[in-house]
Amino acid sequence: MPRSILGVRHSSIVPERWTAALPSVEEARPCRCPRCGVASQEPGRPLQLVGHGVVSRCIWGPADLKETPGTFQTVLLRRYRCLSCKTVVRVGPALIERRAMYSTLAIALALALWVIEGWTASEVRSLVSPFSVRGVSAPSKWASLKRWSHWLLQGRLWMRPGPVWGSLRESVLLHLRAVLPAELLPVCAVPVVKAVLEFRTLEAIG
Protein backbone atom coordinates (compact mmCIF):
# COMPACT_ATOMS: atom_id res chain seq x y z
CA MET A 1 0.00 0.00 0.00
CA PRO A 2 1.56 3.35 -1.04
CA ARG A 3 2.01 6.00 1.62
CA SER A 4 0.86 9.51 0.80
CA ILE A 5 2.92 12.43 2.08
CA LEU A 6 1.25 15.38 3.77
CA GLY A 7 0.55 18.50 1.75
CA VAL A 8 1.50 19.43 -1.80
CA ARG A 9 5.04 19.86 -3.08
CA HIS A 10 5.52 23.10 -4.99
CA SER A 11 6.78 23.05 -8.55
CA SER A 12 9.33 25.56 -9.83
CA ILE A 13 7.11 26.10 -12.87
CA VAL A 14 5.65 29.63 -12.87
CA PRO A 15 2.10 29.48 -11.42
CA GLU A 16 0.54 31.37 -14.35
CA ARG A 17 1.93 28.82 -16.77
CA TRP A 18 0.75 25.88 -14.66
CA THR A 19 -2.83 27.15 -14.33
CA ALA A 20 -3.02 28.01 -18.05
CA ALA A 21 -2.10 24.48 -19.13
CA LEU A 22 -1.26 21.44 -17.01
CA PRO A 23 2.46 20.66 -17.45
CA SER A 24 3.43 17.28 -18.81
CA VAL A 25 4.51 14.44 -16.54
CA GLU A 26 8.14 15.07 -17.50
CA GLU A 27 7.99 18.84 -16.90
CA ALA A 28 6.45 18.65 -13.44
CA ARG A 29 8.42 15.65 -12.18
CA PRO A 30 10.38 16.49 -8.96
CA CYS A 31 14.13 15.99 -9.10
CA ARG A 32 13.95 13.61 -6.13
CA CYS A 33 11.50 11.99 -3.73
CA PRO A 34 10.77 14.41 -0.86
CA ARG A 35 10.50 11.53 1.61
CA CYS A 36 13.40 9.16 0.95
CA GLY A 37 15.54 11.49 -1.17
CA VAL A 38 16.11 9.10 -4.06
CA ALA A 39 16.78 10.83 -7.39
CA SER A 40 13.85 10.70 -9.80
CA GLN A 41 16.17 9.22 -12.41
CA GLU A 42 19.91 8.64 -12.41
CA PRO A 43 21.80 8.38 -15.72
CA GLY A 44 21.46 4.95 -17.22
CA ARG A 45 18.95 3.78 -14.60
CA PRO A 46 15.13 3.41 -14.64
CA LEU A 47 12.79 6.11 -13.37
CA GLN A 48 12.14 6.08 -9.64
CA LEU A 49 9.37 8.71 -9.60
CA VAL A 50 6.74 7.60 -12.08
CA GLY A 51 3.54 9.38 -13.08
CA HIS A 52 0.58 8.36 -10.93
CA GLY A 53 -2.37 10.29 -12.31
CA VAL A 54 -3.91 13.71 -11.75
CA VAL A 55 -6.03 15.09 -8.90
CA SER A 56 -7.81 18.41 -8.47
CA ARG A 57 -7.53 20.94 -5.67
CA CYS A 58 -9.90 23.81 -4.95
CA ILE A 59 -8.36 27.12 -3.91
CA TRP A 60 -10.07 30.35 -2.85
CA GLY A 61 -9.31 33.95 -3.68
CA PRO A 62 -8.72 36.28 -6.65
CA ALA A 63 -7.38 34.69 -9.81
CA ASP A 64 -5.05 37.64 -10.50
CA LEU A 65 -3.89 41.02 -9.22
CA LYS A 66 -6.44 43.07 -11.16
CA GLU A 67 -8.64 43.51 -8.08
CA THR A 68 -11.15 40.96 -9.28
CA PRO A 69 -13.33 39.53 -6.49
CA GLY A 70 -12.35 36.24 -4.90
CA THR A 71 -13.57 33.09 -6.61
CA PHE A 72 -13.43 29.32 -6.27
CA GLN A 73 -10.74 27.95 -8.57
CA THR A 74 -9.84 24.38 -9.44
CA VAL A 75 -6.18 23.55 -9.97
CA LEU A 76 -4.97 20.22 -11.33
CA LEU A 77 -2.07 18.53 -9.52
CA ARG A 78 0.31 15.92 -10.87
CA ARG A 79 0.87 12.79 -8.80
CA TYR A 80 4.01 10.67 -8.77
CA ARG A 81 4.79 7.39 -7.06
CA CYS A 82 8.23 6.66 -5.67
CA LEU A 83 9.19 3.10 -6.52
CA SER A 84 11.75 3.12 -3.73
CA CYS A 85 9.64 4.03 -0.68
CA LYS A 86 6.14 3.73 -2.25
CA THR A 87 5.24 7.34 -1.35
CA VAL A 88 2.71 9.15 -3.53
CA VAL A 89 3.85 12.73 -4.19
CA ARG A 90 1.44 15.47 -5.24
CA VAL A 91 2.98 18.37 -7.15
CA GLY A 92 1.33 21.70 -7.92
CA PRO A 93 2.01 25.40 -8.46
CA ALA A 94 3.33 27.68 -5.73
CA LEU A 95 -0.15 29.22 -5.49
CA ILE A 96 -1.23 26.41 -3.20
CA GLU A 97 -0.86 26.78 0.56
CA ARG A 98 -0.46 23.55 2.51
CA ARG A 99 -2.37 24.86 5.53
CA ALA A 100 -5.15 26.90 3.93
CA MET A 101 -7.84 26.79 1.29
CA TYR A 102 -6.94 30.34 0.24
CA SER A 103 -4.18 30.65 -2.36
CA THR A 104 -0.76 32.18 -1.73
CA LEU A 105 -1.80 35.10 -3.92
CA ALA A 106 -4.96 35.65 -1.86
CA ILE A 107 -3.16 35.56 1.51
CA ALA A 108 -0.30 37.79 0.36
CA LEU A 109 -2.73 40.26 -1.21
CA ALA A 110 -4.94 40.34 1.87
CA LEU A 111 -2.05 40.99 4.26
CA ALA A 112 -0.46 43.60 1.97
CA LEU A 113 -3.71 45.53 1.50
CA TRP A 114 -4.36 45.41 5.24
CA VAL A 115 -0.96 46.49 6.57
CA ILE A 116 0.56 48.47 3.68
CA GLU A 117 -2.36 50.22 2.00
CA GLY A 118 -4.43 50.53 5.16
CA TRP A 119 -7.58 48.79 3.98
CA THR A 120 -10.02 47.76 6.68
CA ALA A 121 -10.60 44.08 7.37
CA SER A 122 -14.07 44.40 5.85
CA GLU A 123 -12.70 45.95 2.63
CA VAL A 124 -10.03 43.26 2.30
CA ARG A 125 -12.56 40.51 2.85
CA SER A 126 -14.90 41.97 0.21
CA LEU A 127 -12.15 41.71 -2.40
CA VAL A 128 -10.35 38.52 -1.42
CA SER A 129 -13.04 36.21 -0.06
CA PRO A 130 -15.38 34.35 -2.43
CA PHE A 131 -18.04 34.29 0.29
CA SER A 132 -20.61 37.07 0.40
CA VAL A 133 -22.30 35.93 3.64
CA ARG A 134 -20.62 37.12 6.85
CA GLY A 135 -21.08 36.26 10.50
CA VAL A 136 -23.59 38.49 12.25
CA SER A 137 -21.37 38.78 15.34
CA ALA A 138 -18.46 40.48 13.55
CA PRO A 139 -19.53 41.86 10.15
CA SER A 140 -16.64 44.37 10.05
CA LYS A 141 -13.89 41.89 11.00
CA TRP A 142 -12.12 38.96 9.36
CA ALA A 143 -10.50 36.40 11.62
CA SER A 144 -8.42 35.01 8.76
CA LEU A 145 -6.27 38.18 8.68
CA LYS A 146 -5.09 37.67 12.26
CA ARG A 147 -4.60 33.94 11.70
CA TRP A 148 -2.43 34.53 8.62
CA SER A 149 -0.55 37.30 10.43
CA HIS A 150 0.41 34.93 13.25
CA TRP A 151 1.36 32.23 10.74
CA LEU A 152 3.63 34.69 8.94
CA LEU A 153 5.38 35.81 12.11
CA GLN A 154 5.76 32.20 13.25
CA GLY A 155 7.45 31.22 9.99
CA ARG A 156 4.59 28.99 8.88
CA LEU A 157 4.03 30.75 5.57
CA TRP A 158 6.74 32.04 3.20
CA MET A 159 9.45 33.40 5.44
CA ARG A 160 11.43 32.67 8.56
CA PRO A 161 9.93 33.62 11.93
CA GLY A 162 10.02 37.32 12.68
CA PRO A 163 9.98 39.44 15.83
CA VAL A 164 6.79 40.99 17.15
CA TRP A 165 7.31 44.74 17.22
CA GLY A 166 4.49 47.05 18.27
CA SER A 167 1.05 45.99 17.12
CA LEU A 168 0.34 42.87 15.09
CA ARG A 169 -0.23 45.05 12.04
CA GLU A 170 3.13 46.82 12.47
CA SER A 171 4.95 43.50 12.90
CA VAL A 172 3.45 42.09 9.72
CA LEU A 173 4.32 45.28 7.83
CA LEU A 174 8.01 44.95 8.74
CA HIS A 175 7.97 41.26 7.89
CA LEU A 176 6.33 41.75 4.48
CA ARG A 177 8.71 44.53 3.51
CA ALA A 178 11.60 42.14 4.09
CA VAL A 179 10.73 40.32 0.85
CA LEU A 180 11.56 43.38 -1.24
CA PRO A 181 14.86 45.17 -1.98
CA ALA A 182 15.31 48.40 -0.04
CA GLU A 183 15.07 50.53 -3.20
CA LEU A 184 11.44 49.51 -3.66
CA LEU A 185 10.37 50.88 -0.28
CA PRO A 186 7.93 52.31 0.62
CA VAL A 187 5.79 49.81 -1.22
CA CYS A 188 2.21 49.15 -2.23
CA ALA A 189 0.47 45.80 -2.19
CA VAL A 190 1.10 44.57 -5.75
CA PRO A 191 4.94 44.39 -5.70
CA VAL A 192 4.82 42.62 -2.33
CA VAL A 193 2.47 39.95 -3.69
CA LYS A 194 4.60 39.51 -6.81
CA ALA A 195 7.73 39.18 -4.66
CA VAL A 196 6.07 36.55 -2.45
CA LEU A 197 4.98 34.50 -5.48
CA GLU A 198 8.47 34.72 -6.98
CA PHE A 199 10.02 33.70 -3.65
CA ARG A 200 7.73 30.68 -3.37
CA THR A 201 8.48 29.57 -6.92
CA LEU A 202 12.25 29.90 -6.47
CA GLU A 203 12.24 27.88 -3.25
CA ALA A 204 10.06 25.16 -4.79
CA ILE A 205 11.37 21.78 -5.81
CA GLY A 206 12.59 21.70 -9.37
C-alpha positions as CSV (number, residue, x, y, z in Angstrom):
1,M,0.0,0.0,0.0
2,P,1.6,3.3,-1.0
3,R,2.0,6.0,1.6
4,S,0.9,9.5,0.8
5,I,2.9,12.4,2.1
6,L,1.3,15.4,3.8
7,G,0.6,18.5,1.7
8,V,1.5,19.4,-1.8
9,R,5.0,19.9,-3.1
10,H,5.5,23.1,-5.0
11,S,6.8,23.1,-8.6
12,S,9.3,25.6,-9.8
13,I,7.1,26.1,-12.9
14,V,5.6,29.6,-12.9
15,P,2.1,29.5,-11.4
16,E,0.5,31.4,-14.4
17,R,1.9,28.8,-16.8
18,W,0.7,25.9,-14.7
19,T,-2.8,27.2,-14.3
20,A,-3.0,28.0,-18.0
21,A,-2.1,24.5,-19.1
22,L,-1.3,21.4,-17.0
23,P,2.5,20.7,-17.5
24,S,3.4,17.3,-18.8
25,V,4.5,14.4,-16.5
26,E,8.1,15.1,-17.5
27,E,8.0,18.8,-16.9
28,A,6.4,18.6,-13.4
29,R,8.4,15.7,-12.2
30,P,10.4,16.5,-9.0
31,C,14.1,16.0,-9.1
32,R,13.9,13.6,-6.1
33,C,11.5,12.0,-3.7
34,P,10.8,14.4,-0.9
35,R,10.5,11.5,1.6
36,C,13.4,9.2,1.0
37,G,15.5,11.5,-1.2
38,V,16.1,9.1,-4.1
39,A,16.8,10.8,-7.4
40,S,13.9,10.7,-9.8
41,Q,16.2,9.2,-12.4
42,E,19.9,8.6,-12.4
43,P,21.8,8.4,-15.7
44,G,21.5,5.0,-17.2
45,R,19.0,3.8,-14.6
46,P,15.1,3.4,-14.6
47,L,12.8,6.1,-13.4
48,Q,12.1,6.1,-9.6
49,L,9.4,8.7,-9.6
50,V,6.7,7.6,-12.1
51,G,3.5,9.4,-13.1
52,H,0.6,8.4,-10.9
53,G,-2.4,10.3,-12.3
54,V,-3.9,13.7,-11.7
55,V,-6.0,15.1,-8.9
56,S,-7.8,18.4,-8.5
57,R,-7.5,20.9,-5.7
58,C,-9.9,23.8,-5.0
59,I,-8.4,27.1,-3.9
60,W,-10.1,30.3,-2.8
61,G,-9.3,33.9,-3.7
62,P,-8.7,36.3,-6.7
63,A,-7.4,34.7,-9.8
64,D,-5.1,37.6,-10.5
65,L,-3.9,41.0,-9.2
66,K,-6.4,43.1,-11.2
67,E,-8.6,43.5,-8.1
68,T,-11.1,41.0,-9.3
69,P,-13.3,39.5,-6.5
70,G,-12.3,36.2,-4.9
71,T,-13.6,33.1,-6.6
72,F,-13.4,29.3,-6.3
73,Q,-10.7,28.0,-8.6
74,T,-9.8,24.4,-9.4
75,V,-6.2,23.6,-10.0
76,L,-5.0,20.2,-11.3
77,L,-2.1,18.5,-9.5
78,R,0.3,15.9,-10.9
79,R,0.9,12.8,-8.8
80,Y,4.0,10.7,-8.8
81,R,4.8,7.4,-7.1
82,C,8.2,6.7,-5.7
83,L,9.2,3.1,-6.5
84,S,11.8,3.1,-3.7
85,C,9.6,4.0,-0.7
86,K,6.1,3.7,-2.2
87,T,5.2,7.3,-1.4
88,V,2.7,9.1,-3.5
89,V,3.9,12.7,-4.2
90,R,1.4,15.5,-5.2
91,V,3.0,18.4,-7.2
92,G,1.3,21.7,-7.9
93,P,2.0,25.4,-8.5
94,A,3.3,27.7,-5.7
95,L,-0.2,29.2,-5.5
96,I,-1.2,26.4,-3.2
97,E,-0.9,26.8,0.6
98,R,-0.5,23.6,2.5
99,R,-2.4,24.9,5.5
100,A,-5.1,26.9,3.9
101,M,-7.8,26.8,1.3
102,Y,-6.9,30.3,0.2
103,S,-4.2,30.7,-2.4
104,T,-0.8,32.2,-1.7
105,L,-1.8,35.1,-3.9
106,A,-5.0,35.6,-1.9
107,I,-3.2,35.6,1.5
108,A,-0.3,37.8,0.4
109,L,-2.7,40.3,-1.2
110,A,-4.9,40.3,1.9
111,L,-2.1,41.0,4.3
112,A,-0.5,43.6,2.0
113,L,-3.7,45.5,1.5
114,W,-4.4,45.4,5.2
115,V,-1.0,46.5,6.6
116,I,0.6,48.5,3.7
117,E,-2.4,50.2,2.0
118,G,-4.4,50.5,5.2
119,W,-7.6,48.8,4.0
120,T,-10.0,47.8,6.7
121,A,-10.6,44.1,7.4
122,S,-14.1,44.4,5.9
123,E,-12.7,45.9,2.6
124,V,-10.0,43.3,2.3
125,R,-12.6,40.5,2.8
126,S,-14.9,42.0,0.2
127,L,-12.1,41.7,-2.4
128,V,-10.3,38.5,-1.4
129,S,-13.0,36.2,-0.1
130,P,-15.4,34.3,-2.4
131,F,-18.0,34.3,0.3
132,S,-20.6,37.1,0.4
133,V,-22.3,35.9,3.6
134,R,-20.6,37.1,6.9
135,G,-21.1,36.3,10.5
136,V,-23.6,38.5,12.3
137,S,-21.4,38.8,15.3
138,A,-18.5,40.5,13.6
139,P,-19.5,41.9,10.2
140,S,-16.6,44.4,10.1
141,K,-13.9,41.9,11.0
142,W,-12.1,39.0,9.4
143,A,-10.5,36.4,11.6
144,S,-8.4,35.0,8.8
145,L,-6.3,38.2,8.7
146,K,-5.1,37.7,12.3
147,R,-4.6,33.9,11.7
148,W,-2.4,34.5,8.6
149,S,-0.5,37.3,10.4
150,H,0.4,34.9,13.2
151,W,1.4,32.2,10.7
152,L,3.6,34.7,8.9
153,L,5.4,35.8,12.1
154,Q,5.8,32.2,13.3
155,G,7.4,31.2,10.0
156,R,4.6,29.0,8.9
157,L,4.0,30.8,5.6
158,W,6.7,32.0,3.2
159,M,9.4,33.4,5.4
160,R,11.4,32.7,8.6
161,P,9.9,33.6,11.9
162,G,10.0,37.3,12.7
163,P,10.0,39.4,15.8
164,V,6.8,41.0,17.2
165,W,7.3,44.7,17.2
166,G,4.5,47.0,18.3
167,S,1.1,46.0,17.1
168,L,0.3,42.9,15.1
169,R,-0.2,45.1,12.0
170,E,3.1,46.8,12.5
171,S,5.0,43.5,12.9
172,V,3.4,42.1,9.7
173,L,4.3,45.3,7.8
174,L,8.0,44.9,8.7
175,H,8.0,41.3,7.9
176,L,6.3,41.8,4.5
177,R,8.7,44.5,3.5
178,A,11.6,42.1,4.1
179,V,10.7,40.3,0.8
180,L,11.6,43.4,-1.2
181,P,14.9,45.2,-2.0
182,A,15.3,48.4,0.0
183,E,15.1,50.5,-3.2
184,L,11.4,49.5,-3.7
185,L,10.4,50.9,-0.3
186,P,7.9,52.3,0.6
187,V,5.8,49.8,-1.2
188,C,2.2,49.2,-2.2
189,A,0.5,45.8,-2.2
190,V,1.1,44.6,-5.7
191,P,4.9,44.4,-5.7
192,V,4.8,42.6,-2.3
193,V,2.5,40.0,-3.7
194,K,4.6,39.5,-6.8
195,A,7.7,39.2,-4.7
196,V,6.1,36.5,-2.4
197,L,5.0,34.5,-5.5
198,E,8.5,34.7,-7.0
199,F,10.0,33.7,-3.7
200,R,7.7,30.7,-3.4
201,T,8.5,29.6,-6.9
202,L,12.2,29.9,-6.5
203,E,12.2,27.9,-3.2
204,A,10.1,25.2,-4.8
205,I,11.4,21.8,-5.8
206,G,12.6,21.7,-9.4
